[in-house]
Amino acid sequence: MSKPQDPKSPDIQGEGNYDATRRYDKAATDFVQSGKVDQGARDARPKSEAEAEAMKKAEQEGKSHAKGEDPALRKGGASK
């Protein structure tokens, strides 16, 4: 069980932890620049038909809780 954080802690920064965001952004940028994205995508592919079906079910379950697709994700940019 985790201990509640002190609201004056430097890790609590209003709407988010800016240091953690910077670390994540740097790690993501470093990964992309490493040239390992294609290999990572291949490694993430389902290993079997059963795993592919489980992944599809999980995606559908997640989408069932969503309010809708972000129009910015559609081809051609945001809807007008």
C-alpha positions in Angstrom: 0.0 0.0 0.0 1.5 3.4 -1.0 1.7 6.2 1.4 -0.2 9.4 0.5 2.1 12.1 -0.9 2.6 15.4 0.8 0.7 18.1 -1.3 3.8 20.3 -1.0 6.0 17.6 -2.5 7.9 18.6 -5.6 6.4 15.6 -7.4 2.9 17.1 -7.1 2.8 19.9 -9.6 -0.8 21.0 -10.1 -2.2 19.5 -13.2 0.8 17.2 -13.7 4.3 16.2 -13.0 6.3 18.3 -15.5 9.6 16.5 -14.7 8.0 13.1 -15.4 6.6 14.5 -18.7 10.0 15.7 -19.8 11.6 12.4 -18.9 8.9 10.5 -20.9 9.2 12.8 -23.9 13.0 12.4 -23.9 12.7 8.6 -23.7 10.1 8.5 -26.5 12.3 10.8 -28.7 15.4 8.8 -27.9 13.6 5.5 -28.8 12.3 6.9 -32.1 15.8 8.2 -33.0 17.4 4.9 -32.1 15.9 3.3 -35.2 14.3 0.4 -33.1 10.7 1.3 -33.8 10.1 -1.1 -36.6 11.7 -4.0 -34.6 9.6 -3.0 -31.6 6.5 -3.2 -33.7 7.5 -6.6 -35.0 8.2 -7.8 -31.5 4.8 -6.6 -30.3 2.8 -8.5 -33.0 0.7 -11.3 -31.6 2.5 -14.7 -31.4 -0.6 -16.7 -32.2 -4.2 -16.5 -33.5 -5.4 -16.8 -29.8 -3.3 -13.9 -28.8 -4.4 -11.8 -31.8 -8.1 -12.5 -30.8 -7.4 -11.6 -27.1 -5.8 -8.3 -28.3 -8.8 -7.5 -30.5 -11.2 -8.2 -27.7 -9.2 -6.0 -25.3 -9.2 -3.2 -27.9 -13.0 -3.5 -28.3 -13.5 -3.5 -24.6 -11.4 -0.3 -24.3 -13.2 1.4 -27.1 -16.6 0.5 -25.5 -15.7 2.8 -22.6 -14.6 5.7 -24.9 -16.8 8.7 -25.6 -15.8 8.7 -29.2 -12.9 9.0 -31.6 -10.8 12.1 -31.5 -11.6 13.8 -34.9 -7.9 14.9 -35.1 -7.0 11.2 -35.5 -9.0 10.8 -38.7 -7.2 11.1 -42.1 -7.0 14.6 -43.3 -6.8 16.1 -39.8 -9.5 17.5 -37.5 -13.0 17.7 -38.8 -14.5 21.1 -39.5 
